[in-house]
Amino acid sequence: MFKIPEDRTRKLEGMRERGINPYALRYPETITVGEAHALIEAGGTPEVRVAGRVMAIRHHGKSAFLKLKDSTGMIQLYFQRDRIGEDEYKAYKLLDLGDFVGVEGECGRTRTEEATIFANSYKVLTKSLLPPPEKWHGLRDVELRYRHRYVDLFANDDVTAVFRLRSKVVSEIRRYMEDDGFLEVETPMMHPIAGGATARPFITHHNTLDMELYLRIAPELYLKRLLVGGLDRVFEVNRSFRNEGISPRHNPEYTMLEAYQAYSDYYGMMELTEGLIKHAIAKALGTEIKELDYQGKKINLAGSWARKSYSDLLQEKSGISLTSSESEVRDCAKKLGIETEGIDHWKLLNEIFEDTVEASLIDPTFVIDYPVPISPLAKRKEDDPNVAERFELFIAGMEIVNAFSELNDPLDQEERFRQQVETKDEEAPAEVDMDYVMALAYGMPPAGGMGMGVDRLVMLITNSPSIRDVILFPLLRRTAGSETTPPPDGSDGDEDSCQ
């Protein structure tokens, strides 16, 4: 159990001795702090009711000034002994930073013109037993911020702004897709066969059915089954899970947009992707912008985005090509410090691409035409069967989107699945998904499909260096005491503040 400061325990007991319920049921008929500010701006002085968290207390003889915060902003409260009564004023001394209170009073301004609610009465709504972060430094430790996100949000307004913007981005993604005729659907999160991407899955077990299941690494194969069923444009904003390492760009649980459009191809997906991202950025930031700042980089969003071939970029940056021999590829990998033992030729070649090319792709760039062996779900190019109609979109050196002209030949798909299984790669499916192959055998129209990393897009828009900055509760290693050690607290002096 975490330790509750003695002073807060004493005040909690003091409230109960006075008959004050420190955890009230409700406080109805309130307006927001933002609405109170609007009334004051309009020049009115009506009596209002507001509720929120106490963020600052400044004692001033027989009166006190408090700062009250809700999700719409912060406002000053004025407590005066003669106005709220002797008993209530004494009871106010039991309040702490972090407490929730409801206040009834008139809107107006002080002599210094600060917007203020002059309290006629107040009610304790929730007693905070742990003090908020120290007032000058706030919650700065990155690890503590992630572990105690609930504190991070009320202590750091810029963090709250990031997640409000994230919500806006997701809403605009949905709006754009629906306006373009796409139907939002939901597909299973537990799969009997891990597929739809190359990644290590999380494994779970269903007791009643006594069967092993996998948390989805991608919804792709289920969404394409819907194309077979006649739903020509579908999308899902989905949670996916990959049992991989954690880094500034990777969290084991993350959010993707996946979309599939019948009678389209990867060119159509490039148009959809560029339009969608430009729309999301403009709506999130409130204006159409031509240049985005990200971690010291200037990203040019204007005009049509560049399209460059995988093969050309690989040749330019590494000196090897898709036709290089296996020994040439392995020698190049060793020079770059890439582990080669037991690594498949094509997987190794792609690791060289990741190592030498990706970081150089700052402005939005569609990298097109990937090798077929690392694109098992993509259709072959008609004029070059060794190359797949696949692209990845890179911005600021990060992969944001992966997309294909979708493979709809059931015989070719079954063969590629078998080749994946035979590699025995822990990131490849362990068995062929014959139900999906059978779905293709019923006939899937030619189609384009894309998957976009929502978290990474939000990173770009909010100029966040780590994916954990844009995920409310990122996965963290459990450490001794990490769940019961609160962040550093503030003082409880005469002028308290957690802002």
C-alpha positions as CSV (number, residue, x, y, z in Angstrom):
1,M,0.0,0.0,0.0
2,F,1.2,3.5,-0.8
3,K,1.8,5.8,2.1
4,I,-0.8,8.5,2.7
5,P,0.7,11.8,4.2
6,E,-0.3,12.3,7.8
7,D,-1.5,15.8,7.1
8,R,-4.0,14.5,4.5
9,T,-5.2,11.7,6.8
10,R,-5.8,14.3,9.5
11,K,-7.8,16.5,7.2
12,L,-9.8,13.5,5.9
13,E,-10.7,12.7,9.5
14,G,-11.5,16.3,10.2
15,M,-14.0,16.4,7.4
16,R,-15.8,13.4,8.7
17,E,-15.9,14.8,12.2
18,R,-17.6,17.9,10.8
19,G,-20.1,15.7,9.0
20,I,-18.6,16.4,5.6
21,N,-18.8,13.5,3.2
22,P,-15.3,13.5,1.5
23,Y,-16.6,11.5,-1.4
24,A,-19.9,13.1,-2.4
25,L,-22.3,11.4,-4.7
26,R,-23.0,14.2,-7.2
27,Y,-23.1,17.9,-7.9
28,P,-25.7,18.5,-10.6
29,E,-26.6,21.5,-12.7
30,T,-23.1,22.8,-13.1
31,I,-21.6,24.7,-16.0
32,T,-18.0,24.3,-17.2
33,V,-15.1,26.6,-16.3
34,G,-15.0,27.5,-20.0
35,E,-18.7,28.6,-19.9
36,A,-18.1,30.6,-16.7
37,H,-15.3,32.5,-18.5
38,A,-17.7,33.2,-21.4
39,L,-20.3,34.6,-19.1
40,I,-17.7,36.9,-17.5
41,E,-16.5,38.0,-20.9
42,A,-20.1,38.9,-21.8
43,G,-20.2,41.2,-18.7
44,G,-22.8,39.3,-16.8
45,T,-22.7,38.5,-13.1
46,P,-25.1,35.6,-12.7
47,E,-24.9,33.0,-10.0
48,V,-23.4,29.8,-11.3
49,R,-22.3,26.3,-10.1
50,V,-19.0,24.9,-11.2
51,A,-17.0,21.9,-10.2
52,G,-13.4,20.8,-10.6
53,R,-10.0,20.1,-9.1
54,V,-8.2,22.5,-6.8
55,M,-4.9,23.4,-8.4
56,A,-3.8,26.3,-6.2
57,I,-4.6,27.8,-2.8
58,R,-3.5,31.2,-1.6
59,H,-4.5,32.3,1.9
60,H,-5.1,36.0,2.5
61,G,-6.3,36.8,6.1
62,K,-10.0,36.3,6.3
63,S,-10.2,35.3,2.6
64,A,-8.5,33.0,0.2
65,F,-8.0,32.6,-3.5
66,L,-8.2,29.1,-5.1
67,K,-7.6,28.0,-8.7
68,L,-10.2,25.5,-10.0
69,K,-9.6,23.3,-13.0
70,D,-11.9,21.2,-15.2
71,S,-11.5,19.8,-18.7
72,T,-12.2,23.2,-20.2
73,G,-9.8,25.4,-18.3
74,M,-9.0,27.1,-15.0
75,I,-10.7,29.8,-13.1
76,Q,-10.1,31.7,-9.8
77,L,-12.3,31.2,-6.8
78,Y,-12.7,33.7,-4.0
79,F,-13.5,32.4,-0.6
80,Q,-14.4,35.2,2.0
81,R,-15.3,34.3,5.6
82,D,-18.1,36.8,5.8
83,R,-19.6,35.6,2.6
84,I,-19.5,31.8,3.1
85,G,-19.8,31.8,6.9
86,E,-17.5,31.2,9.8
87,D,-18.0,27.4,9.9
88,E,-17.6,26.9,6.2
89,Y,-14.5,29.1,6.2
90,K,-12.9,27.0,8.9
91,A,-13.8,23.9,7.1
92,Y,-12.2,25.2,3.9
93,K,-8.9,24.9,5.8
94,L,-9.3,21.2,5.4
95,L,-9.0,21.4,1.6
96,D,-5.8,20.3,-0.2
97,L,-4.3,20.6,-3.6
98,G,-5.9,18.0,-5.8
99,D,-9.3,17.9,-4.0
100,F,-12.4,18.2,-6.1
101,V,-15.0,20.8,-5.0
102,G,-18.2,22.2,-6.3
103,V,-18.7,26.0,-5.9
104,E,-21.8,28.2,-6.2
105,G,-21.3,31.9,-6.6
106,E,-21.4,35.0,-8.8
107,C,-19.2,35.5,-11.8
108,G,-17.1,38.6,-12.0
109,R,-13.7,40.1,-11.9
110,T,-11.4,41.2,-9.1
111,R,-9.8,44.6,-8.8
112,T,-6.9,43.2,-10.9
113,E,-9.4,42.2,-13.6
114,E,-8.9,38.4,-13.1
115,A,-12.0,36.3,-14.0
116,T,-13.3,35.0,-10.7
117,I,-16.2,33.2,-9.1
118,F,-17.1,34.8,-5.7
119,A,-18.2,31.8,-3.7
120,N,-21.4,31.8,-1.7
121,S,-21.1,28.2,-0.8
122,Y,-19.0,25.2,-1.7
123,K,-19.1,21.4,-1.4
124,V,-16.3,18.9,-1.0
125,L,-16.7,16.3,-3.8
126,T,-13.6,14.2,-3.5
127,K,-10.7,14.3,-1.0
128,S,-7.3,13.7,-2.6
129,L,-5.1,11.5,-0.4
130,L,-2.0,12.0,-2.4
131,P,-0.5,15.4,-3.2
132,P,0.1,16.5,-6.8
133,P,3.6,17.0,-8.2
134,E,5.8,19.8,-6.9
135,K,4.5,23.1,-8.2
136,W,7.6,24.4,-10.0
137,H,8.9,21.3,-11.7
138,G,5.6,19.4,-12.3
139,L,5.8,15.8,-13.3
140,R,9.0,15.8,-15.4
141,D,10.4,12.3,-15.1
142,V,9.5,10.5,-18.3
143,E,9.1,7.1,-16.6
144,L,6.9,8.5,-13.9
145,R,4.8,10.4,-16.5
146,Y,4.0,7.1,-18.3
147,R,3.4,5.1,-15.2
148,H,1.2,7.8,-13.6
149,R,-0.5,9.1,-16.7
150,Y,-3.5,10.2,-14.6
151,V,-1.3,12.6,-12.8
152,D,0.5,13.6,-16.0
153,L,-2.7,14.7,-17.5
154,F,-3.9,17.0,-14.8
155,A,-0.5,18.3,-14.0
156,N,0.7,19.0,-17.6
157,D,-1.7,20.9,-19.9
158,D,0.5,20.2,-22.9
159,V,0.1,16.5,-22.4
160,T,-3.7,16.8,-22.3
161,A,-3.5,18.8,-25.5
162,V,-1.7,15.9,-27.2
163,F,-4.4,13.5,-26.4
164,R,-7.2,15.9,-27.4
165,L,-5.5,16.3,-30.7
166,R,-5.1,12.5,-31.1
167,S,-8.8,12.2,-30.6
168,K,-9.4,14.8,-33.2
169,V,-7.1,13.0,-35.7
170,V,-8.9,9.7,-35.2
171,S,-12.3,11.4,-35.6
172,E,-11.1,13.1,-38.8
173,I,-9.8,9.7,-40.2
174,R,-13.2,8.2,-39.7
175,R,-15.0,11.2,-41.2
176,Y,-12.8,11.2,-44.3
177,M,-13.2,7.5,-44.8
178,E,-17.0,7.6,-44.4
179,D,-17.3,10.6,-46.7
180,D,-15.3,8.5,-49.3
181,G,-17.9,5.8,-49.1
182,F,-16.1,3.4,-46.8
183,L,-18.0,1.3,-44.2
184,E,-16.5,1.0,-40.7
185,V,-16.5,-2.6,-39.5
186,E,-15.2,-4.6,-36.6
187,T,-13.3,-7.8,-37.0
188,P,-12.0,-10.4,-34.4
189,M,-9.1,-9.6,-32.1
190,M,-8.5,-13.2,-31.3
191,H,-7.4,-15.3,-34.2
192,P,-7.0,-19.1,-34.5
193,I,-4.1,-18.5,-37.0
194,A,-1.8,-15.5,-36.7
195,G,-1.7,-13.8,-40.1
196,G,-2.1,-10.7,-42.1
197,A,1.5,-9.5,-41.3
198,T,4.9,-10.8,-40.4
199,A,5.3,-10.5,-36.7
200,R,5.5,-12.5,-33.5
201,P,2.1,-12.9,-32.0
202,F,0.9,-12.9,-28.4
203,I,-0.6,-16.3,-27.5
204,T,-3.6,-16.9,-25.3
205,H,-5.9,-19.9,-24.5
206,H,-9.6,-20.2,-24.6
207,N,-10.6,-22.5,-21.7
208,T,-14.1,-23.6,-22.8
209,L,-13.0,-24.5,-26.4
210,D,-9.6,-25.7,-25.2
211,M,-7.9,-24.0,-28.1
212,E,-4.9,-21.8,-28.6
213,L,-5.6,-18.3,-29.9
214,Y,-3.5,-15.3,-31.0
215,L,-4.1,-11.7,-30.4
216,R,-4.3,-10.2,-33.9
217,I,-1.2,-8.8,-35.5
218,A,-3.4,-7.3,-38.2
219,P,-7.1,-7.4,-39.3
220,E,-6.2,-7.8,-43.0
221,L,-7.3,-11.3,-43.7
222,Y,-10.7,-10.7,-42.1
223,L,-11.3,-7.4,-43.8
224,K,-10.5,-8.9,-47.2
225,R,-13.0,-11.7,-46.5
226,L,-15.6,-8.9,-46.4
227,L,-14.6,-7.9,-50.0
228,V,-15.4,-11.5,-51.0
229,G,-18.8,-11.0,-49.2
230,G,-19.6,-8.0,-51.3
231,L,-18.7,-5.1,-49.0
232,D,-16.7,-3.1,-51.6
233,R,-15.2,-0.4,-49.3
234,V,-14.4,-1.3,-45.7
235,F,-12.2,0.1,-43.0
236,E,-11.3,-0.5,-39.3
237,V,-9.6,1.6,-36.7
238,N,-8.2,-1.3,-34.8
239,R,-6.0,-2.3,-31.9
240,S,-3.3,-4.8,-33.0
241,F,-0.7,-6.6,-30.9
242,R,2.9,-7.7,-31.8
243,N,5.1,-9.5,-29.4
244,E,8.2,-7.4,-30.3
245,G,10.6,-5.0,-28.8
246,I,9.7,-1.6,-27.3
247,S,11.3,1.5,-28.8
248,P,10.5,5.1,-29.5
249,R,8.5,3.9,-32.5
250,H,7.2,0.6,-31.3
251,N,4.7,-0.4,-28.6
252,P,3.4,-4.0,-28.4
253,E,-0.2,-2.7,-28.5
254,Y,-0.9,0.0,-31.0
255,T,-3.6,1.5,-33.3
256,M,-3.9,1.0,-37.0
257,L,-6.2,2.1,-39.7
258,E,-6.8,-0.6,-42.3
259,A,-8.9,0.0,-45.4
260,Y,-9.7,-2.1,-48.5
261,Q,-11.3,-0.9,-51.7
262,A,-12.6,-3.2,-54.4
263,Y,-11.6,-2.5,-58.0
264,S,-8.7,-0.3,-56.9
265,D,-4.9,-1.0,-56.7
266,Y,-1.9,0.4,-55.0
267,Y,-2.0,3.5,-57.1
268,G,-5.5,4.1,-55.8
269,M,-4.2,3.6,-52.2
270,M,-1.5,6.2,-52.8
271,E,-4.2,8.7,-53.7
272,L,-6.3,7.7,-50.7
273,T,-3.4,7.8,-48.3
274,E,-2.1,11.2,-49.4
275,G,-5.6,12.8,-49.3
276,L,-6.4,11.2,-45.9
277,I,-3.2,12.3,-44.2
278,K,-3.3,15.9,-45.6
279,H,-6.9,16.1,-44.4
280,A,-6.2,14.7,-40.9
281,I,-3.2,17.1,-40.4
282,A,-5.2,20.2,-41.7
283,K,-8.2,19.4,-39.5
284,A,-6.2,18.6,-36.4
285,L,-4.1,21.7,-36.6
286,G,-7.0,23.9,-37.8
287,T,-5.4,25.0,-41.1
288,E,-4.0,23.5,-44.2
289,I,-0.2,23.5,-43.9
290,K,2.6,23.0,-46.4
291,E,5.4,22.4,-43.9
292,L,5.5,20.4,-40.7
293,D,8.1,20.7,-38.0
294,Y,9.1,17.4,-36.5
295,Q,12.0,17.0,-34.1
296,G,14.1,19.7,-35.8
297,K,13.2,18.5,-39.3
298,K,11.3,20.5,-41.8
299,I,8.8,18.2,-43.7
300,N,7.5,19.5,-47.0
301,L,3.8,18.4,-47.3
302,A,3.0,20.5,-50.4
303,G,2.3,19.2,-53.8
304,S,2.1,15.5,-54.9
305,W,4.3,13.3,-52.8
306,A,7.4,11.6,-54.3
307,R,7.3,8.0,-55.5
308,K,10.6,6.1,-55.6
309,S,11.3,2.5,-56.3
310,Y,12.6,0.2,-53.6
311,S,15.2,-1.2,-56.0
312,D,16.6,2.3,-57.0
313,L,16.8,3.5,-53.4
314,L,18.5,0.3,-52.2
315,Q,21.1,0.5,-55.0
316,E,21.7,4.2,-54.3
317,K,22.2,3.9,-50.6
318,S,23.8,0.4,-50.2
319,G,25.3,-0.5,-53.5
320,I,23.4,-3.7,-53.8
321,S,20.3,-4.5,-55.8
322,L,17.4,-7.0,-56.0
323,T,19.6,-9.1,-58.3
324,S,22.7,-9.2,-56.1
325,S,23.9,-12.6,-55.1
326,E,23.3,-14.0,-51.6
327,S,27.0,-13.7,-50.8
328,E,27.0,-10.0,-51.8
329,V,24.0,-9.4,-49.7
330,R,25.5,-11.1,-46.6
331,D,28.8,-9.3,-47.0
332,C,27.0,-6.0,-47.2
333,A,25.0,-6.8,-44.1
334,K,28.1,-7.8,-42.1
335,K,29.7,-4.5,-43.0
336,L,26.7,-2.7,-41.6
337,G,26.8,-4.8,-38.4
338,I,23.6,-6.7,-39.2
339,E,23.3,-10.2,-37.8
340,T,23.3,-12.7,-40.7
341,E,23.3,-16.1,-39.0
342,G,20.1,-18.0,-39.9
343,I,18.5,-15.0,-41.6
344,D,16.7,-15.5,-44.9
345,H,18.2,-13.8,-48.0
346,W,15.2,-11.6,-48.7
347,K,14.7,-10.7,-45.0
348,L,18.3,-9.8,-44.8
349,L,18.1,-7.6,-47.9
350,N,15.2,-5.8,-46.4
351,E,17.1,-5.2,-43.2
352,I,19.8,-3.6,-45.3
353,F,17.1,-1.4,-46.8
354,E,15.9,-0.4,-43.4
355,D,19.4,0.4,-42.2
356,T,20.6,2.4,-45.2
357,V,17.5,4.0,-46.8
358,E,14.7,4.7,-44.3
359,A,16.4,7.4,-42.2
360,S,17.0,9.5,-45.4
361,L,13.3,9.6,-46.3
362,I,12.3,12.9,-44.5
363,D,9.7,14.4,-46.9
364,P,6.7,12.1,-47.6
365,T,7.9,9.4,-50.0
366,F,6.0,6.5,-51.4
367,V,8.6,3.7,-51.7
368,I,7.1,1.4,-54.4
369,D,7.6,-2.1,-55.9
370,Y,8.9,-4.3,-53.2
371,P,10.3,-7.8,-53.8
372,V,7.6,-10.5,-53.9
373,P,9.3,-12.8,-51.2
374,I,8.8,-10.1,-48.5
375,S,5.3,-9.2,-49.8
376,P,3.3,-12.4,-49.4
377,L,-0.1,-10.8,-49.7
378,A,0.6,-8.4,-52.6
379,K,-0.1,-8.9,-56.3
380,R,2.8,-9.3,-58.7
381,K,3.5,-6.7,-61.3
382,E,2.4,-7.8,-64.7
383,D,5.6,-6.8,-66.4
384,D,7.9,-8.1,-63.6
385,P,6.6,-11.1,-61.6
386,N,9.6,-10.8,-59.1
387,V,8.3,-7.4,-57.9
388,A,5.0,-6.8,-56.0
389,E,2.6,-3.9,-56.4
390,R,3.3,-2.7,-52.9
391,F,4.3,0.6,-51.3
392,E,5.3,1.9,-48.0
393,L,4.9,5.6,-47.1
394,F,7.8,7.1,-45.1
395,I,7.7,10.5,-43.4
396,A,10.6,11.8,-41.2
397,G,12.3,8.4,-41.6
398,M,9.3,6.5,-40.2
399,E,7.1,4.0,-42.0
400,I,3.6,5.4,-41.7
401,V,1.7,3.3,-44.3
402,N,2.0,-0.2,-45.9
403,A,-0.2,-0.9,-48.9
404,F,-0.7,-3.4,-51.7
405,S,-2.6,-4.2,-54.8
406,E,-4.1,-7.2,-53.0
407,L,-3.3,-10.7,-54.1
408,N,-6.6,-12.4,-55.1
409,D,-5.3,-15.6,-56.8
410,P,-6.1,-18.4,-54.4
411,L,-3.5,-20.8,-55.8
412,D,-0.7,-18.2,-55.7
413,Q,-1.7,-17.2,-52.2
414,E,-1.7,-20.7,-50.9
415,E,1.8,-21.3,-52.4
416,R,3.1,-18.2,-50.8
417,F,1.6,-19.1,-47.4
418,R,3.3,-22.5,-47.7
419,Q,6.6,-20.9,-48.4
420,Q,6.2,-18.7,-45.3
421,V,5.5,-21.7,-43.1
422,E,8.5,-23.6,-44.5
423,T,10.9,-20.8,-43.4
424,K,10.1,-21.7,-39.8
425,D,10.6,-18.0,-39.0
426,E,9.1,-17.2,-35.7
427,E,7.5,-14.1,-37.3
428,A,5.9,-16.1,-40.1
429,P,2.5,-17.9,-39.7
430,A,2.9,-21.4,-38.3
431,E,0.3,-22.9,-40.6
432,V,-1.5,-22.0,-43.9
433,D,-4.8,-20.2,-43.4
434,M,-6.9,-22.4,-45.6
435,D,-10.1,-20.7,-44.7
436,Y,-8.8,-17.5,-46.2
437,V,-7.5,-19.3,-49.3
438,M,-11.0,-20.8,-49.6
439,A,-12.5,-17.4,-49.4
440,L,-10.3,-16.2,-52.3
441,A,-11.4,-19.3,-54.2
442,Y,-15.0,-18.0,-54.1
443,G,-13.6,-14.9,-55.8
444,M,-12.3,-11.6,-54.4
445,P,-12.5,-8.6,-56.8
446,P,-9.3,-6.8,-57.7
447,A,-8.6,-4.4,-54.8
448,G,-6.2,-2.1,-53.1
449,G,-5.6,-2.2,-49.4
450,M,-3.6,-0.1,-46.9
451,G,-2.6,-0.1,-43.2
452,M,-1.6,3.1,-41.5
453,G,0.0,3.5,-38.1
454,V,-2.2,6.0,-36.3
455,D,0.2,6.4,-33.3
456,R,3.0,7.4,-35.6
457,L,0.9,9.8,-37.5
458,V,-0.1,11.5,-34.2
459,M,3.6,11.6,-33.3
460,L,4.3,13.6,-36.4
461,I,1.4,16.0,-35.9
462,T,2.2,16.6,-32.2
463,N,6.0,16.7,-32.7
464,S,6.3,13.9,-30.1
465,P,9.7,12.0,-30.1
466,S,8.3,8.7,-28.7
467,I,5.3,6.6,-29.5
468,R,4.7,6.4,-25.7
469,D,4.0,10.1,-25.7
470,V,0.9,9.6,-27.8
471,I,-0.4,6.4,-26.1
472,L,-2.3,7.1,-22.9
473,F,-1.1,3.9,-21.2
474,P,2.0,2.5,-22.9
475,L,3.3,-0.9,-21.8
476,L,6.1,-0.6,-19.2
477,R,8.2,-3.1,-17.4
478,R,6.9,-3.9,-13.9
479,T,9.5,-3.0,-11.3
480,A,9.4,-3.4,-7.5
481,G,7.2,-0.8,-6.0
482,S,6.3,0.8,-9.3
483,E,2.6,0.4,-8.8
484,T,2.7,1.7,-5.2
485,T,5.2,4.6,-5.4
486,P,3.5,7.9,-6.2
487,P,5.4,10.6,-8.0
488,P,7.2,13.4,-6.0
489,D,4.7,15.6,-4.3
490,G,4.4,19.3,-3.7
491,S,4.5,21.3,-0.5
492,D,1.5,22.2,1.6
493,G,2.5,25.8,2.6
494,D,0.5,29.0,2.7
495,E,0.7,29.4,-1.1
496,D,0.2,26.0,-2.7
497,S,0.1,25.3,-6.4
498,C,0.5,22.4,-8.7
499,Q,0.6,24.5,-11.8
